């Protein structure tokens, strides 16, 4: 199954110049744990709730002076929209990330897939296997 069938396309994005306080409000309003930072439609970084906690709060400085570009993780790992489930899971595992932006052939943002999405898919598949097993086993 291609990642494009699994990925969410309602990605919350911000510009690199977006103030950190606005990012936090956006995340709260959208009920998400991360926002993708995009420039000209292409993902350039990600800001997670953890980034806000460990990169903004400990400094005890003025968070209103910080932007997405100041706190984002810019070593972004992405997956192509025609990649498969295994490739997405392998990329997450290899790089220790929980979220992968999905890009199209032009490098533009097409969606996002998370470890939660992959786990939910696996659980659904396991449920289907369990149903087959239940249907084929003798009654107790």
Secondary structure by P-SEA (a helix, b strand, c coil): cccccccccbbbbbcccccaaaaaaaaaaacccbbbbbcccccccccccccccccccccccccccccccccccccbbbbcccccaaaaaaaaaaccccbbbbbcccccccccccaaaaaaaaaaaaaaaaaaaaaccccc
